[in-house]
Amino acid sequence: MIAETAQRIRENVQRVIVGKEELINLVLTAVLSEGHILLEDVPGTGKTTLAKAMAVSLGCTFRRIQFTPDLLPSDVTGINFFNQKRQEFEYRPGPILSQIVLADEINRATPRTQSALLEAMQERQITVDLETMRLPRPFLVIATQNPIELEGTFPLPEAQIDRFLMRIDIGYPTEDEERTILTRFRTEDPMETLAPVTEPDTVMNMIRAVREVRVEQSVHDYIVEVIRTTRQHQEVDLGASPRATMALYRTSQAWAAVMGRDFVLPDDVKKLAPYVITHRIMLSPQVRLRGRKPEEIVSDIVNTVPVPVEA
């Protein structure tokens, strides 16, 4: 059931996003893991379009927050204001009270405003004037940032980066895909006619079903060993957290389900490790000066840690 629904969602999103099947599968994996995504790429590669197309396909509510230096935390969470007509305070919801939230250019807001997302991303709730409100489910934050233009930006703190399940680079389309984009968008925008192919209740049932995907003890131990190796690696100052262990476990279950399996393979773990771990580790200054990147370290780790094999 999960693979069939995932196929319908994938085909629907691909009416707007040309190609990029693996990218769509990764976003679906995040949805079914109830995790958040950091999309990092240059402007114009389809980050906003992908988020909107996924929200429409899932039948979820969608709000976009444009992060700027003057954005306030209350602009995200909402405010209590005094209604003079009714002579009482009323709550005006902020855009965070949606099922899929696009935090566009998140690193352009101040740390104070960025921190307004911390409680929402981890606990799926917000607190406004001592009143706590649960967020609708499924709940997914898709944040974007431009890795090239850093002037006027505020780097995300480790506490916030660790709350993102995956960091994904979209990349440019191939030559054939770019020709298809010109043809498809020549007369109309497919987003205007895009319709849902499922509903939030079905998505929640899929999320619960993903938790039942079987993970053998050997694969379980393999996940733990990969994460622990990041903490012991001589070129890494800060290794992946226990939250990363859970993230790699959940995403492996979700990826297997999207691929049509009810069990996790070691290859699923190797496939997802770069997306789950890379943004969570910090290299030592000497290593960065030598031009080494976190992606290379994670690749070394997954190629070095012994993969469990069937007896």
C-alpha positions as CSV (number, residue, x, y, z in Angstrom):
1,M,0.0,0.0,0.0
2,I,2.8,2.4,0.9
3,A,4.7,1.8,-2.4
4,E,1.6,2.2,-4.5
5,T,0.6,5.5,-2.8
6,A,4.2,6.7,-3.0
7,Q,4.2,6.0,-6.7
8,R,1.0,8.1,-7.2
9,I,2.5,10.9,-5.2
10,R,5.8,10.7,-7.2
11,E,4.1,10.8,-10.5
12,N,1.9,13.7,-9.5
13,V,4.9,15.8,-8.3
14,Q,6.7,14.9,-11.5
15,R,4.0,16.7,-13.4
16,V,5.7,19.9,-12.0
17,I,9.2,18.8,-11.1
18,V,10.8,17.3,-14.2
19,G,12.9,14.2,-13.5
20,K,14.5,14.2,-10.0
21,E,12.9,10.9,-9.0
22,E,15.5,10.3,-6.3
23,L,15.0,13.8,-4.9
24,I,11.2,13.2,-4.7
25,N,11.8,9.8,-3.0
26,L,14.0,11.4,-0.4
27,V,11.3,14.0,0.4
28,L,8.7,11.2,0.6
29,T,11.1,9.4,3.0
30,A,11.3,12.5,5.2
31,V,7.5,12.8,5.2
32,L,7.0,9.1,6.2
33,S,9.7,9.6,8.9
34,E,8.1,12.7,10.2
35,G,11.3,14.6,9.8
36,H,12.3,18.0,8.4
37,I,14.4,18.8,5.3
38,L,17.1,21.4,4.6
39,L,17.3,22.1,0.9
40,E,20.5,23.8,0.0
41,D,21.1,25.0,-3.5
42,V,21.3,28.1,-5.7
43,P,18.1,30.1,-6.5
44,G,16.0,28.9,-9.4
45,T,16.5,25.1,-9.0
46,G,12.9,24.4,-7.9
47,K,13.0,24.4,-4.1
48,T,9.8,26.3,-3.5
49,T,8.0,24.5,-6.4
50,L,9.0,21.1,-4.9
51,A,7.6,22.0,-1.5
52,K,4.3,23.3,-2.9
53,A,3.9,20.3,-5.3
54,M,4.4,17.9,-2.4
55,A,2.0,19.7,-0.1
56,V,-0.7,19.7,-2.8
57,S,-0.1,16.0,-3.7
58,L,-0.5,15.0,-0.1
59,G,-3.6,17.1,0.4
60,C,-1.9,19.0,3.2
61,T,-2.1,22.7,4.2
62,F,0.8,24.7,3.1
63,R,2.3,28.0,4.2
64,R,5.5,29.8,3.1
65,I,7.5,32.0,5.4
66,Q,10.0,34.4,3.8
67,F,12.8,34.7,6.3
68,T,14.3,38.2,6.5
69,P,16.5,40.0,9.1
70,D,13.5,41.9,10.4
71,L,11.2,38.9,10.8
72,L,10.1,38.4,14.4
73,P,9.3,35.2,16.3
74,S,5.7,36.3,16.6
75,D,5.5,36.5,12.8
76,V,6.2,32.7,12.8
77,T,4.2,31.5,15.8
78,G,1.3,34.0,15.8
79,I,0.3,36.6,18.5
80,N,-2.4,37.3,21.1
81,F,-4.0,40.7,20.3
82,F,-6.8,42.6,22.1
83,N,-10.0,42.7,20.1
84,Q,-11.6,46.0,21.0
85,K,-14.9,45.0,19.6
86,R,-15.2,41.9,21.8
87,Q,-13.1,43.4,24.6
88,E,-11.0,40.2,25.0
89,F,-7.7,38.8,23.8
90,E,-7.7,36.6,20.7
91,Y,-5.0,34.4,19.2
92,R,-4.1,35.1,15.6
93,P,-2.3,32.0,14.2
94,G,1.0,32.3,12.6
95,P,2.1,30.4,9.4
96,I,3.7,27.6,11.5
97,L,0.3,26.2,12.2
98,S,0.3,24.3,8.9
99,Q,1.1,20.8,7.9
100,I,3.9,21.7,5.5
101,V,5.8,24.9,6.2
102,L,8.4,26.3,3.7
103,A,11.0,28.3,5.6
104,D,12.5,30.1,2.7
105,E,16.1,31.4,3.1
106,I,16.0,30.4,6.7
107,N,19.6,31.7,7.3
108,R,18.6,35.3,6.5
109,A,16.6,35.6,9.8
110,T,18.3,36.4,13.1
111,P,19.1,33.6,15.6
112,R,16.2,34.8,17.8
113,T,13.7,34.2,15.0
114,Q,15.3,31.0,13.9
115,S,14.9,29.6,17.4
116,A,11.1,30.1,17.1
117,L,11.2,26.9,15.0
118,L,13.1,24.7,17.6
119,E,10.1,23.7,19.7
120,A,7.9,23.2,16.6
121,M,10.4,21.0,14.9
122,Q,11.2,18.7,17.8
123,E,8.0,18.5,19.8
124,R,5.4,19.5,17.2
125,Q,4.0,22.2,19.4
126,I,4.4,25.9,19.9
127,T,4.1,28.1,23.1
128,V,2.6,31.6,22.8
129,D,2.2,33.6,26.1
130,L,2.5,30.4,28.2
131,E,-0.2,28.6,26.2
132,T,1.0,25.5,24.4
133,M,-0.7,24.4,21.2
134,R,-0.2,21.2,19.2
135,L,0.6,21.4,15.6
136,P,-1.4,19.6,12.9
137,R,0.0,16.3,11.7
138,P,1.7,15.3,9.5
139,F,4.0,18.2,10.2
140,L,7.0,19.0,8.0
141,V,9.4,22.0,7.8
142,I,11.2,22.3,4.5
143,A,13.8,25.0,4.9
144,T,16.0,26.4,2.1
145,Q,19.3,28.3,2.1
146,N,21.6,29.5,-0.6
147,P,25.1,28.1,0.0
148,I,26.8,30.7,-2.3
149,E,25.5,34.1,-1.1
150,L,26.4,34.4,2.5
151,E,26.4,38.2,2.9
152,G,23.7,39.3,5.4
153,T,23.0,35.7,6.6
154,F,23.2,34.1,10.1
155,P,24.6,30.5,10.1
156,L,22.2,28.0,11.6
157,P,23.3,26.9,15.1
158,E,24.1,23.3,15.7
159,A,21.0,22.8,17.8
160,Q,18.9,23.8,14.8
161,I,20.8,22.0,12.1
162,D,20.6,18.8,14.2
163,R,16.8,19.0,14.0
164,F,16.8,18.6,10.3
165,L,16.4,14.9,9.3
166,M,18.1,15.4,6.0
167,R,20.1,17.9,4.1
168,I,19.6,17.7,0.3
169,D,21.2,19.4,-2.7
170,I,18.8,19.6,-5.6
171,G,21.3,20.2,-8.4
172,Y,20.7,21.4,-11.9
173,P,18.6,19.4,-14.4
174,T,20.2,17.5,-17.2
175,E,20.1,18.8,-20.7
176,D,17.1,16.7,-21.7
177,E,15.2,17.6,-18.5
178,E,15.8,21.3,-19.2
179,R,14.4,21.0,-22.7
180,T,11.3,19.2,-21.2
181,I,10.9,22.1,-18.7
182,L,10.7,24.6,-21.6
183,T,8.2,22.5,-23.4
184,R,6.0,21.7,-20.4
185,F,5.9,25.3,-19.0
186,R,5.6,27.0,-22.4
187,T,1.8,27.6,-22.4
188,E,0.7,27.0,-18.8
189,D,1.9,26.3,-15.3
190,P,1.1,22.6,-14.3
191,M,1.1,23.7,-10.6
192,E,-2.2,25.6,-11.2
193,T,-4.0,22.3,-12.1
194,L,-2.2,20.0,-9.7
195,A,-4.7,18.0,-7.5
196,P,-4.2,15.9,-4.4
197,V,-3.7,12.2,-4.8
198,T,-4.0,11.3,-1.1
199,E,-5.1,12.9,2.2
200,P,-3.4,13.6,5.5
201,D,-5.2,10.7,7.3
202,T,-3.8,8.3,4.8
203,V,-0.3,9.8,5.2
204,M,-0.6,9.3,9.0
205,N,-1.6,5.7,8.4
206,M,1.5,5.3,6.2
207,I,3.7,6.8,8.8
208,R,2.5,4.3,11.4
209,A,2.9,1.4,9.0
210,V,6.5,2.5,8.2
211,R,7.4,1.9,11.9
212,E,6.6,-1.8,11.4
213,V,9.2,-2.2,8.6
214,R,11.5,-5.0,9.8
215,V,15.1,-4.1,10.8
216,E,17.3,-7.1,11.5
217,Q,19.6,-7.0,14.5
218,S,22.7,-7.0,12.3
219,V,21.4,-3.9,10.4
220,H,20.4,-2.3,13.7
221,D,24.0,-2.8,14.9
222,Y,25.4,-1.5,11.6
223,I,23.5,1.8,12.0
224,V,24.8,2.3,15.5
225,E,28.4,1.5,14.4
226,V,28.2,4.0,11.5
227,I,27.1,6.8,13.8
228,R,29.6,5.9,16.6
229,T,32.4,5.9,14.0
230,T,31.7,9.6,13.3
231,R,32.5,10.4,16.9
232,Q,35.7,8.5,16.9
233,H,37.0,9.7,13.5
234,Q,40.3,11.6,13.9
235,E,39.3,14.3,11.4
236,V,35.9,15.0,13.2
237,D,35.7,17.4,16.1
238,L,31.9,16.9,16.7
239,G,30.3,13.6,15.7
240,A,26.7,12.8,15.0
241,S,24.2,12.9,17.9
242,P,21.9,10.1,19.1
243,R,19.2,12.0,17.2
244,A,21.2,11.1,14.1
245,T,21.0,7.4,15.1
246,M,17.2,7.6,15.3
247,A,17.1,9.6,12.0
248,L,19.1,7.0,10.1
249,Y,17.0,4.2,11.5
250,R,13.7,5.9,10.7
251,T,14.7,7.0,7.2
252,S,16.0,3.5,6.4
253,Q,12.6,2.1,7.3
254,A,10.8,4.7,5.2
255,W,13.1,4.3,2.2
256,A,12.6,0.6,2.2
257,A,8.8,1.1,2.3
258,V,8.9,3.6,-0.5
259,M,10.9,1.0,-2.5
260,G,8.2,-1.6,-1.9
261,R,10.0,-3.7,0.8
262,D,8.9,-4.5,4.3
263,F,12.5,-5.0,5.5
264,V,15.6,-2.8,5.6
265,L,18.8,-3.6,3.7
266,P,22.3,-2.4,4.7
267,D,22.3,-0.7,1.2
268,D,19.4,1.5,2.5
269,V,21.6,2.7,5.4
270,K,24.5,3.4,3.0
271,K,22.2,5.2,0.6
272,L,20.8,7.5,3.3
273,A,23.8,8.1,5.5
274,P,25.2,11.1,3.4
275,Y,21.9,12.9,3.6
276,V,21.3,12.2,7.3
277,I,24.8,12.5,8.8
278,T,26.8,15.1,6.7
279,H,25.2,18.2,8.1
280,R,25.5,16.9,11.7
281,I,29.3,16.5,11.9
282,M,31.9,19.2,12.4
283,L,35.4,18.8,11.0
284,S,38.5,20.0,12.8
285,P,39.9,23.4,11.6
286,Q,43.1,21.7,10.2
287,V,41.0,19.3,8.1
288,R,38.9,22.1,6.7
289,L,42.1,24.0,5.7
290,R,43.2,21.0,3.8
291,G,40.0,21.2,1.7
292,R,38.3,18.1,3.1
293,K,34.5,18.1,3.2
294,P,32.0,16.4,5.5
295,E,30.7,14.5,2.5
296,E,34.1,12.8,2.0
297,I,34.4,11.8,5.6
298,V,30.9,10.2,5.6
299,S,31.7,8.4,2.4
300,D,34.9,7.1,4.0
301,I,33.0,5.9,7.0
302,V,30.3,4.0,5.2
303,N,32.9,2.4,3.0
304,T,35.0,1.4,6.0
305,V,32.5,0.1,8.5
306,P,31.9,-3.6,7.8
307,V,28.6,-4.2,6.2
308,P,26.5,-7.1,7.7
309,V,26.2,-10.1,5.3
310,E,23.8,-13.0,5.4
311,A,25.3,-16.0,7.1
